[in-house]
Amino acid sequence: MSHPGGPLAGVKVLDAAGMIAAPSACAMMADLGADVIKLEPPHGDLLRGLVQVPGGPDPWWELDNRGKRGIAVDLTTEDGRAAVHAIASNCDIFVTNLTTERQNRYELSADDLRAQHPELIHLTLTGYGKTGPDKDRLAFDYTAFFSRGGVLDTMGEPGHTPPAGRPGQGDHTTSLSILSSALLALRERDLSGQGQEISVALMQTAMWTMSSDLSIALASGEVPQPIMRIETSSPLVGRFRCSDDRWIMLAMVADPYWNRFCDALDKSEWIHDPRFSELEQRAENGAELMLLCDEIFATADRATWSDRFDSADLVWAPIQSLAEVLSDPQAEALSAFEEVPNANRSFRTMATPFDLGGSEMSVKGPAPEHGEHTSEIMLEAGYSMEEIEALYDRGVIT
């Protein structure tokens, strides 16, 4: 039997972070059963309303803040900072992407919050880490993850304009680092009774995603470089345009696939062709072989090649558009999209990207309206209704 409410039931999280990466990790904690409080300034999170869908939900805000309760507090006031301290004193995890300077200014550093609450896990997301010459440099995933982390330069082909990263892709990758480190800190606290201070950096997460290339550079001193598509050592690891202008990706690193590949292309003579019969010869004549393959792929549409490759039991995939991903039956089988319960208007969003077969895990509800749960959260923190009304009157909370 799964634990009622999910594996993080009873865990309380204060999300004092803006935009995407850290809030996304907190949204997954809410999916897993945690009580997540979204702390916003009086003017609201920058993510609110950033992407508009006419007549529909606020998609980015809903994706990364679903299932949370919301409170709005003015941290520039002493009473506002005191209120956040009172809330944090009842939390297990505090998550922020405020700079070190702002954490100190608003008295939200690990030293501030853990002085009287050593069980608290204090997690900071940064662009470049908490030490070093760029520890205070502001960042988005476009800069720290895609650009500084070496991702864009190795994609595409040499001499061409670097491709653009997609919105939030580096952030949502980094959210998994944030989630896993927070869960590990909870486990460490189970063992030691103490919380800890955690730092997660967009740049370092990007470097981890590039670690297959970086590990070669570290071991050999030679840094892998981007290559032209036709310069691959084998068409078994390549991408090809079909007659209907759709693309297909092949990924077969074992030599035994070669014969089946040749048969699927109706080119069984290549099996014994001295230019291509052995792996070394194929690498030496890779560009010529790729151009020959281009001519063959251009004779049939992607559906035809899909049938041939499936019949030959080859490892391949269509390079799909996002529209195709949305309608892919395998995405539906993965339960990749989930209906948001209790929303004013029914809509779907992305589900948490893993399956815990023995745990209760689901989107718990829509993202909060600005300051929607301020009063109830303040009551839980020990404030009376009279004190809350006074803070409302002075604009400390909204």
Sine and cosine of phi, psi and omega as CSV:
sin_phi,cos_phi,sin_psi,cos_psi,sin_omega,cos_omega
0.00,0.00,0.72,-0.70,0.05,-1.00
-0.96,0.27,0.42,-0.91,0.02,-1.00
-0.94,0.35,0.76,-0.65,-0.01,-1.00
-0.85,0.53,0.78,-0.62,0.03,-1.00
1.00,-0.05,-0.24,0.97,0.01,-1.00
0.94,-0.34,0.25,-0.97,-0.08,-1.00
-0.91,0.41,-0.35,0.94,0.03,-1.00
-0.97,-0.24,0.27,0.96,0.06,-1.00
-0.85,0.53,0.72,-0.69,-0.04,-1.00
1.00,-0.04,-0.21,0.98,0.05,-1.00
-1.00,0.01,0.73,-0.68,-0.03,-1.00
-0.91,-0.42,0.75,-0.66,-0.10,-0.99
-0.82,-0.57,0.72,-0.70,0.13,-0.99
-0.96,-0.29,0.93,-0.36,-0.02,-1.00
-1.00,-0.08,0.98,-0.19,0.01,-1.00
-0.94,-0.34,0.71,0.70,-0.07,-1.00
-0.83,-0.56,0.43,-0.90,0.01,-1.00
-0.92,-0.38,0.15,-0.99,0.03,-1.00
0.87,0.49,-0.83,-0.56,-0.35,-0.94
-0.89,-0.46,-0.84,0.54,-0.28,-0.96
-0.86,0.51,-0.84,0.54,-0.04,-1.00
-0.93,0.37,-0.70,0.71,0.08,-1.00
-0.86,0.51,-0.56,0.83,0.04,-1.00
-0.89,0.46,-0.67,0.74,0.05,-1.00
-0.88,0.47,-0.64,0.77,0.01,-1.00
-0.93,0.37,-0.54,0.84,0.07,-1.00
-0.89,0.45,-0.64,0.77,0.05,-1.00
-0.92,0.39,-0.57,0.82,0.09,-1.00
-0.89,0.46,-0.62,0.78,0.06,-1.00
-0.90,0.43,-0.66,0.75,0.08,-1.00
-0.84,0.54,-0.55,0.83,-0.04,-1.00
-1.00,0.06,0.04,1.00,0.13,-0.99
0.94,-0.35,-0.05,1.00,0.00,-1.00
-0.95,0.31,0.48,-0.88,0.15,-0.99
-1.00,0.02,0.96,-0.26,-0.09,-1.00
-0.96,-0.28,0.82,-0.57,0.04,-1.00
-0.98,-0.22,0.85,-0.53,0.02,-1.00
-1.00,-0.05,0.91,-0.41,0.02,-1.00
-1.00,-0.09,0.84,-0.54,0.02,-1.00
-0.82,-0.57,0.42,-0.91,0.13,-0.99
-0.97,0.25,0.19,-0.98,-0.02,-1.00
-0.84,0.55,-0.51,0.86,-0.01,-1.00
-1.00,0.07,-0.07,1.00,0.04,-1.00
1.00,0.00,0.31,-0.95,0.03,-1.00
-0.93,0.36,0.57,-0.82,0.02,-1.00
-0.87,0.49,-0.41,0.91,-0.06,-1.00
-0.96,0.27,-0.40,0.91,-0.02,-1.00
-0.87,0.50,0.82,-0.57,0.08,-1.00
0.94,0.33,0.15,0.99,-0.04,-1.00
-0.91,0.41,-0.59,0.80,0.07,-1.00
-0.86,-0.51,0.84,-0.55,-0.08,-1.00
-0.96,-0.27,0.70,-0.72,0.15,-0.99
-0.90,-0.43,0.94,-0.35,-0.06,-1.00
-0.80,0.60,0.83,-0.55,0.03,-1.00
0.95,0.31,0.10,1.00,-0.06,-1.00
-0.86,-0.51,-0.20,-0.98,0.00,-1.00
-0.96,0.27,0.13,-0.99,0.12,-0.99
-1.00,0.03,1.00,-0.02,-0.31,-0.95
-0.89,0.46,-0.69,0.73,-0.02,-1.00
-0.94,0.35,-0.67,0.74,0.02,-1.00
-0.88,0.48,-0.70,0.71,-0.01,-1.00
-0.91,0.42,-0.64,0.77,-0.03,-1.00
-0.87,0.50,-0.72,0.70,-0.17,-0.99
-0.99,-0.17,0.07,1.00,0.00,-1.00
-0.68,-0.73,0.25,0.97,-0.01,-1.00
-0.90,0.44,0.55,-0.84,0.10,-0.99
0.97,0.25,0.11,0.99,-0.02,-1.00
-0.99,-0.15,0.29,-0.96,0.21,-0.98
-0.98,-0.20,0.54,-0.84,-0.12,-0.99
-0.89,-0.45,0.62,-0.78,0.08,-1.00
-0.64,-0.77,0.60,-0.80,0.02,-1.00
-0.88,-0.47,0.82,-0.57,-0.08,-1.00
-0.69,-0.72,0.64,-0.77,0.07,-1.00
-1.00,0.02,0.97,-0.23,-0.05,-1.00
-0.97,0.24,-0.13,0.99,0.04,-1.00
-0.97,0.23,-0.16,0.99,0.00,-1.00
-0.97,-0.22,0.51,-0.86,0.03,-1.00
-0.89,0.46,-0.65,0.76,0.00,-1.00
-0.92,0.40,-0.56,0.83,0.05,-1.00
-0.91,0.42,-0.69,0.73,0.03,-1.00
-0.91,0.42,-0.62,0.79,0.03,-1.00
-0.90,0.43,-0.61,0.79,0.02,-1.00
-0.90,0.43,-0.68,0.73,0.01,-1.00
-0.92,0.40,-0.62,0.79,0.07,-1.00
-0.88,0.48,-0.66,0.75,0.01,-1.00
-0.90,0.44,-0.64,0.77,0.03,-1.00
-0.93,0.38,-0.73,0.68,-0.04,-1.00
-0.89,0.46,-0.48,0.88,-0.02,-1.00
-0.91,0.42,-0.29,0.96,0.04,-1.00
-0.96,-0.27,0.19,0.98,-0.05,-1.00
-0.96,-0.27,0.37,-0.93,0.07,-1.00
-1.00,-0.08,-0.55,0.83,-0.08,-1.00
-0.71,-0.71,0.71,-0.71,0.12,-0.99
-0.89,-0.46,0.81,-0.58,-0.05,-1.00
-0.84,-0.54,0.75,-0.66,0.00,-1.00
-0.52,-0.85,0.39,-0.92,0.23,-0.97
-0.84,-0.54,0.35,0.94,0.13,-0.99
-0.90,0.44,0.60,-0.80,0.06,-1.00
-0.90,0.43,0.28,-0.96,0.03,-1.00
-0.84,0.54,-0.65,0.76,-0.01,-1.00
-0.89,0.46,-0.67,0.74,-0.02,-1.00
-0.96,0.29,-0.59,0.81,0.08,-1.00
-0.86,0.51,-0.68,0.73,0.03,-1.00
-0.92,0.39,-0.66,0.75,-0.02,-1.00
-0.89,0.46,-0.64,0.77,-0.06,-1.00
-0.99,-0.10,0.13,0.99,0.05,-1.00
0.86,0.52,0.72,0.69,-0.03,-1.00
-0.85,-0.53,0.31,0.95,0.05,-1.00
-0.95,0.31,0.20,-0.98,0.04,-1.00
-0.86,0.50,-0.64,0.77,0.02,-1.00
-0.89,0.45,-0.65,0.76,-0.02,-1.00
-0.90,0.43,-0.75,0.66,-0.15,-0.99
-0.99,0.11,-0.41,0.91,-0.07,-1.00
-0.99,-0.13,-0.08,1.00,-0.03,-1.00
-0.85,0.53,-0.72,0.70,0.02,-1.00
-0.97,-0.25,0.04,1.00,-0.07,-1.00
-0.62,-0.78,0.93,0.37,-0.10,-0.99
-0.91,0.41,-0.22,0.97,0.03,-1.00
-0.98,0.20,-0.19,0.98,-0.05,-1.00
-0.94,0.35,0.66,-0.75,0.14,-0.99
-0.99,-0.13,0.88,-0.48,-0.08,-1.00
-0.94,-0.33,0.90,-0.44,-0.08,-1.00
-0.86,-0.51,0.79,-0.61,0.02,-1.00
-0.89,-0.46,0.79,-0.61,0.18,-0.98
-1.00,-0.07,0.75,-0.66,0.06,-1.00
-0.79,-0.62,0.17,-0.98,0.14,-0.99
-0.97,0.23,-0.68,0.74,-0.20,-0.98
-0.76,-0.65,0.18,0.98,0.01,-1.00
0.97,-0.22,0.08,-1.00,-0.06,-1.00
-0.97,-0.22,0.07,1.00,0.08,-1.00
-0.73,-0.68,0.18,-0.98,0.06,-1.00
1.00,-0.06,0.13,-0.99,-0.12,-0.99
-0.92,0.40,-0.37,0.93,-0.06,-1.00
-0.93,-0.37,0.38,0.92,-0.06,-1.00
-0.89,0.45,-0.42,0.91,-0.02,-1.00
-0.96,-0.26,0.12,0.99,-0.02,-1.00
-0.96,0.27,0.75,-0.66,0.04,-1.00
-0.95,0.30,0.46,-0.89,-0.11,-0.99
-0.38,-0.92,0.44,-0.90,0.30,-0.95
-0.86,-0.52,0.11,-0.99,0.00,-1.00
-0.91,0.40,-0.46,0.89,0.07,-1.00
-0.84,0.53,-0.60,0.80,-0.07,-1.00
-1.00,-0.03,-0.84,0.55,-0.11,-0.99
-0.97,0.24,-0.62,0.79,-0.06,-1.00
-1.00,0.07,-0.91,0.42,-0.11,-0.99
-0.93,0.36,-0.69,0.73,-0.13,-0.99
-1.00,0.03,-0.86,0.50,-0.07,-1.00
-0.94,0.33,-0.47,0.88,-0.02,-1.00
-0.99,0.16,0.01,1.00,0.10,-1.00
0.99,0.11,0.17,0.99,-0.09,-1.00
-0.96,0.27,-0.77,0.63,-0.13,-0.99
-0.93,0.37,-0.60,0.80,-0.08,-1.00
-0.91,0.42,-0.44,0.90,-0.04,-1.00
-1.00,-0.07,-0.07,1.00,0.04,-1.00
-0.99,-0.14,0.29,-0.96,-0.03,-1.00
0.97,0.25,-0.32,-0.95,-0.06,-1.00
-0.87,-0.48,0.51,-0.86,-0.06,-1.00
-0.87,0.49,0.62,-0.78,0.02,-1.00
1.00,0.07,-0.17,0.99,0.01,-1.00
-0.99,-0.13,0.29,-0.96,0.06,-1.00
-0.86,0.51,0.75,-0.66,0.04,-1.00
-0.85,0.53,0.64,-0.77,0.03,-1.00
-0.92,0.39,0.35,-0.94,0.05,-1.00
-1.00,-0.03,0.65,-0.76,0.13,-0.99
-0.94,0.35,0.39,-0.92,0.02,-1.00
-1.00,0.02,0.51,-0.86,-0.06,-1.00
-0.83,0.55,0.80,-0.60,0.10,-0.99
0.97,0.24,-0.02,1.00,-0.07,-1.00
-0.91,0.42,-0.71,0.70,0.07,-1.00
-0.93,0.36,-0.58,0.81,0.04,-1.00
-0.89,0.46,-0.73,0.69,-0.06,-1.00
-0.95,0.30,-0.46,0.89,0.16,-0.99
-0.91,0.41,-0.71,0.71,-0.01,-1.00
-0.92,0.40,-0.48,0.88,0.02,-1.00
-0.87,0.50,-0.51,0.86,0.03,-1.00
-0.94,0.33,-0.55,0.84,0.11,-0.99
-0.91,0.41,-0.64,0.77,0.00,-1.00
-0.91,0.42,-0.73,0.69,-0.01,-1.00
-0.88,0.48,-0.75,0.66,-0.06,-1.00
-0.90,0.43,-0.62,0.78,0.00,-1.00
-0.93,0.36,-0.59,0.81,0.05,-1.00
-0.91,0.41,-0.66,0.75,0.02,-1.00
-0.91,0.41,-0.61,0.79,0.04,-1.00
-0.91,0.40,-0.61,0.80,0.04,-1.00
-0.91,0.40,-0.59,0.81,0.09,-1.00
-0.89,0.46,-0.67,0.75,0.03,-1.00
-0.91,0.42,-0.66,0.75,0.05,-1.00
-0.88,0.48,-0.63,0.78,0.03,-1.00
-0.91,0.40,-0.59,0.81,0.10,-1.00
-0.84,0.54,-0.59,0.81,-0.06,-1.00
-0.99,0.12,-0.61,0.79,-0.14,-0.99
-0.95,-0.31,-0.34,0.94,-0.08,-1.00
0.99,0.13,-0.01,1.00,-0.06,-1.00
-0.89,-0.45,0.59,-0.81,0.17,-0.99
-0.99,0.16,-0.15,-0.99,0.01,-1.00
-0.36,-0.93,0.15,-0.99,0.06,-1.00
-0.98,-0.19,0.77,-0.63,-0.05,-1.00
-0.87,-0.49,0.59,-0.80,0.10,-0.99
-0.77,-0.64,0.76,-0.65,0.06,-1.00
-0.82,-0.58,0.72,-0.69,-0.05,-1.00
-0.87,-0.49,0.70,-0.72,0.08,-1.00
-0.83,0.56,-0.69,0.72,-0.04,-1.00
-0.89,0.46,-0.68,0.74,-0.05,-1.00
-0.94,0.34,-0.58,0.81,0.08,-1.00
-0.90,0.44,-0.65,0.76,0.06,-1.00
-0.87,0.50,-0.67,0.74,0.01,-1.00
-0.89,0.45,-0.58,0.81,0.05,-1.00
-0.91,0.43,-0.64,0.77,0.03,-1.00
-0.92,0.39,-0.38,0.92,0.02,-1.00
-0.99,-0.16,0.26,0.97,-0.18,-0.98
-0.94,0.35,-0.39,0.92,0.08,-1.00
-0.89,0.45,-0.69,0.72,0.07,-1.00
-0.94,0.34,-0.71,0.71,-0.07,-1.00
-0.91,0.41,-0.54,0.84,0.01,-1.00
-0.91,0.41,-0.55,0.83,0.08,-1.00
-0.91,0.42,-0.70,0.71,0.01,-1.00
-0.89,0.45,-0.65,0.76,0.01,-1.00
-0.91,0.41,-0.60,0.80,-0.07,-1.00
-0.99,0.15,-0.57,0.82,-0.14,-0.99
-0.93,-0.36,-0.32,0.95,-0.11,-0.99
0.99,0.14,-0.05,1.00,0.02,-1.00
-0.96,-0.27,0.84,-0.54,-0.07,-1.00
-1.00,0.00,0.85,-0.53,0.05,-1.00
-0.85,0.52,0.65,-0.76,-0.04,-1.00
-0.91,-0.42,0.46,-0.89,0.11,-0.99
-0.90,0.43,0.53,-0.85,-0.01,-1.00
-0.79,-0.62,0.33,-0.94,0.11,-0.99
-0.91,0.41,0.49,-0.87,-0.04,-1.00
-0.83,0.55,-0.66,0.76,-0.07,-1.00
-0.98,0.19,-0.06,1.00,0.01,-1.00
-1.00,0.01,0.07,1.00,0.01,-1.00
-0.89,0.46,0.50,-0.87,-0.05,-1.00
-0.96,0.26,-0.22,0.97,0.00,-1.00
-0.36,-0.93,0.67,-0.74,0.08,-1.00
-0.93,0.37,-0.19,0.98,0.04,-1.00
-0.92,0.39,-0.31,0.95,0.14,-0.99
-0.83,-0.55,1.00,0.10,-0.08,-1.00
-0.30,-0.95,0.11,-0.99,0.00,-1.00
-0.78,-0.63,0.63,-0.78,-0.15,-0.99
-0.67,-0.74,0.57,-0.82,0.04,-1.00
-1.00,-0.01,0.76,-0.65,0.01,-1.00
-1.00,-0.03,0.08,-1.00,-0.10,-1.00
-0.91,0.42,-0.38,0.93,0.00,-1.00
-1.00,-0.06,0.28,0.96,0.02,-1.00
0.94,0.34,0.20,0.98,0.12,-0.99
-1.00,-0.09,0.43,-0.90,-0.10,-1.00
-0.94,-0.35,0.39,-0.92,0.02,-1.00
-0.71,-0.70,0.59,-0.81,-0.01,-1.00
-0.92,-0.40,0.74,-0.67,0.09,-1.00
-0.94,-0.34,0.58,-0.81,0.03,-1.00
-0.50,-0.87,1.00,0.06,0.00,-1.00
-0.71,-0.70,0.93,-0.36,-0.09,-1.00
-0.99,-0.11,-0.19,0.98,-0.04,-1.00
-1.00,-0.05,0.73,-0.69,-0.05,-1.00
-0.84,0.54,-0.56,0.83,-0.02,-1.00
-0.84,0.55,-0.33,0.94,0.04,-1.00
-0.94,0.33,-0.30,0.95,-0.13,-0.99
-0.85,0.53,-0.74,0.67,-0.05,-1.00
-0.88,0.47,-0.67,0.74,-0.01,-1.00
-0.92,0.39,-0.58,0.81,0.05,-1.00
-0.90,0.45,-0.71,0.70,0.01,-1.00
-0.88,0.47,-0.68,0.73,0.01,-1.00
-0.89,0.45,-0.64,0.76,-0.01,-1.00
-0.90,0.43,-0.50,0.86,0.04,-1.00
-1.00,0.01,0.08,1.00,-0.10,-1.00
0.84,0.54,0.63,0.78,0.03,-1.00
-0.79,-0.62,0.78,0.63,-0.03,-1.00
-0.89,0.46,-0.34,0.94,0.02,-1.00
-0.92,0.39,-0.37,0.93,0.03,-1.00
-0.91,0.41,-0.39,0.92,-0.05,-1.00
-0.87,0.50,-0.57,0.82,-0.03,-1.00
-0.94,-0.35,0.07,1.00,0.04,-1.00
-0.92,0.39,0.83,-0.56,-0.05,-1.00
-0.87,0.50,-0.35,0.94,0.05,-1.00
-0.96,0.28,-0.43,0.90,-0.18,-0.98
-0.77,-0.64,-0.06,1.00,-0.18,-0.98
-0.92,0.39,-0.50,0.86,-0.01,-1.00
-0.89,-0.45,0.41,-0.91,-0.05,-1.00
-0.84,0.54,-0.66,0.75,-0.03,-1.00
-0.91,0.42,-0.66,0.75,0.01,-1.00
-0.92,0.38,-0.61,0.80,0.03,-1.00
-0.90,0.44,-0.61,0.79,0.03,-1.00
-0.92,0.39,-0.65,0.76,0.00,-1.00
-0.91,0.41,-0.52,0.85,-0.04,-1.00
-0.93,-0.38,0.50,0.87,-0.13,-0.99
-0.87,0.50,-0.71,0.71,-0.05,-1.00
-0.90,0.44,-0.69,0.73,0.04,-1.00
-0.87,0.49,-0.68,0.73,-0.02,-1.00
-0.91,0.41,-0.64,0.77,0.01,-1.00
-0.89,0.45,-0.65,0.76,0.02,-1.00
-0.91,0.41,-0.62,0.79,0.07,-1.00
-0.89,0.45,-0.66,0.75,0.03,-1.00
-0.91,0.42,-0.63,0.77,0.03,-1.00
-0.83,0.55,-0.68,0.73,0.00,-1.00
-0.89,0.46,-0.64,0.77,-0.04,-1.00
-0.95,0.30,-0.70,0.71,0.00,-1.00
-0.88,0.48,-0.49,0.87,-0.02,-1.00
-0.96,0.29,-0.06,1.00,-0.03,-1.00
-1.00,-0.04,-0.13,0.99,-0.05,-1.00
-0.54,-0.84,0.42,-0.91,-0.02,-1.00
-0.99,0.17,0.14,-0.99,-0.10,-1.00
-0.90,0.44,-0.59,0.81,0.01,-1.00
-0.88,0.48,-0.62,0.78,0.01,-1.00
-0.91,0.42,-0.73,0.68,0.02,-1.00
-0.91,0.42,-0.57,0.82,0.04,-1.00
-0.87,0.50,-0.72,0.70,0.00,-1.00
-0.90,0.44,-0.68,0.73,-0.01,-1.00
-0.90,0.44,-0.70,0.72,-0.06,-1.00
-0.95,0.33,-0.59,0.81,0.08,-1.00
-0.91,0.42,-0.65,0.76,0.02,-1.00
-0.89,0.45,-0.54,0.84,0.00,-1.00
-1.00,0.04,-0.02,1.00,0.00,-1.00
0.85,0.53,0.72,0.69,0.05,-1.00
-1.00,-0.05,0.31,-0.95,0.02,-1.00
-0.99,-0.13,0.92,-0.39,-0.11,-0.99
-0.41,-0.91,0.18,-0.98,0.12,-0.99
-0.37,-0.93,0.52,-0.85,0.15,-0.99
-0.95,0.31,0.62,-0.79,0.14,-0.99
-0.99,0.11,0.99,-0.14,-0.21,-0.98
-1.00,0.02,0.49,-0.87,0.21,-0.98
-0.97,0.23,0.27,-0.96,0.05,-1.00
-0.90,0.45,-0.54,0.84,0.06,-1.00
-0.89,0.47,-0.62,0.79,0.04,-1.00
-0.94,0.34,-0.58,0.81,0.05,-1.00
-0.88,0.48,-0.68,0.73,-0.03,-1.00
-0.87,0.49,-0.53,0.85,-0.04,-1.00
-0.98,-0.21,0.12,0.99,-0.03,-1.00
-0.94,0.34,0.83,-0.55,0.00,-1.00
-0.88,0.47,-0.43,0.90,0.03,-1.00
-0.95,0.32,-0.56,0.83,0.09,-1.00
-0.89,0.46,-0.64,0.77,0.04,-1.00
-0.92,0.40,-0.64,0.77,0.02,-1.00
-0.90,0.43,-0.50,0.86,0.05,-1.00
-0.98,0.20,-0.09,1.00,-0.11,-0.99
0.82,0.58,0.69,0.72,-0.07,-1.00
-0.96,0.29,-0.35,0.94,-0.01,-1.00
-0.88,-0.48,0.65,-0.76,-0.12,-0.99
-0.72,-0.70,0.67,-0.74,0.07,-1.00
-0.95,0.32,0.72,-0.70,0.01,-1.00
-1.00,0.08,0.89,-0.46,-0.02,-1.00
-0.97,0.24,0.41,-0.91,0.12,-0.99
0.88,0.47,0.37,0.93,0.07,-1.00
-1.00,0.09,0.46,-0.89,0.03,-1.00
-0.88,0.48,-0.56,0.83,0.05,-1.00
-0.74,-0.67,0.75,-0.66,-0.07,-1.00
-0.88,0.48,0.73,-0.69,0.11,-0.99
-0.37,-0.93,0.31,-0.95,0.02,-1.00
-0.95,-0.32,0.40,-0.92,0.09,-1.00
-0.61,-0.79,-0.04,-1.00,0.01,-1.00
-0.98,0.22,0.67,-0.74,0.09,-1.00
-0.99,0.14,0.30,-0.96,0.11,-0.99
-0.85,0.53,0.70,-0.72,-0.20,-0.98
-0.99,0.11,0.63,0.78,0.15,-0.99
-0.41,-0.91,0.30,-0.95,-0.07,-1.00
-0.86,-0.50,0.89,-0.46,0.12,-0.99
-0.98,-0.18,0.99,-0.10,-0.13,-0.99
-0.88,0.47,-0.42,0.91,-0.04,-1.00
-0.96,-0.28,0.27,0.96,-0.06,-1.00
-0.77,-0.64,0.47,-0.88,0.11,-0.99
-0.99,0.15,0.87,-0.49,-0.06,-1.00
-0.52,-0.86,0.83,-0.56,0.01,-1.00
-0.21,-0.98,0.30,-0.95,0.15,-0.99
-0.92,0.40,0.82,-0.57,-0.13,-0.99
-1.00,0.05,-0.33,0.94,-0.02,-1.00
0.23,-0.97,0.00,-1.00,-0.02,-1.00
-0.95,0.31,0.20,-0.98,0.10,-0.99
-0.94,0.35,0.44,-0.90,-0.05,-1.00
-0.97,0.26,0.51,-0.86,0.23,-0.97
-0.93,0.37,0.30,-0.95,-0.06,-1.00
-0.87,0.49,0.89,-0.45,0.02,-1.00
0.93,0.38,0.36,0.93,-0.13,-0.99
-0.85,0.53,-0.60,0.80,-0.12,-0.99
-0.92,-0.39,0.37,0.93,-0.09,-1.00
-0.81,0.58,-0.75,0.66,-0.09,-1.00
-0.89,0.45,-0.74,0.68,-0.06,-1.00
-0.92,0.39,-0.57,0.82,0.02,-1.00
-0.94,0.35,-0.63,0.78,0.04,-1.00
-0.92,0.39,-0.61,0.80,0.08,-1.00
-0.88,0.48,-0.69,0.73,0.02,-1.00
-0.89,0.46,-0.51,0.86,-0.01,-1.00
-0.98,0.18,-0.03,1.00,0.10,-1.00
0.97,-0.24,0.10,1.00,0.02,-1.00
-0.99,0.11,0.55,-0.84,0.09,-1.00
-1.00,0.09,0.27,-0.96,0.03,-1.00
-0.88,0.47,-0.58,0.81,0.02,-1.00
-0.90,0.44,-0.68,0.73,0.03,-1.00
-0.91,0.42,-0.63,0.78,0.01,-1.00
-0.90,0.43,-0.71,0.71,0.01,-1.00
-0.88,0.48,-0.61,0.79,0.01,-1.00
-0.91,0.41,-0.62,0.78,0.03,-1.00
-0.93,0.37,-0.60,0.80,0.10,-0.99
-0.87,0.49,-0.73,0.69,-0.05,-1.00
-0.87,0.49,-0.57,0.82,-0.03,-1.00
-1.00,0.01,-0.01,1.00,0.03,-1.00
0.97,0.23,0.23,0.97,0.03,-1.00
-0.93,0.36,-0.63,0.78,0.06,-1.00
-0.82,-0.57,0.43,-0.90,-0.04,-1.00
-0.65,-0.76,0.00,0.00,0.00,0.00
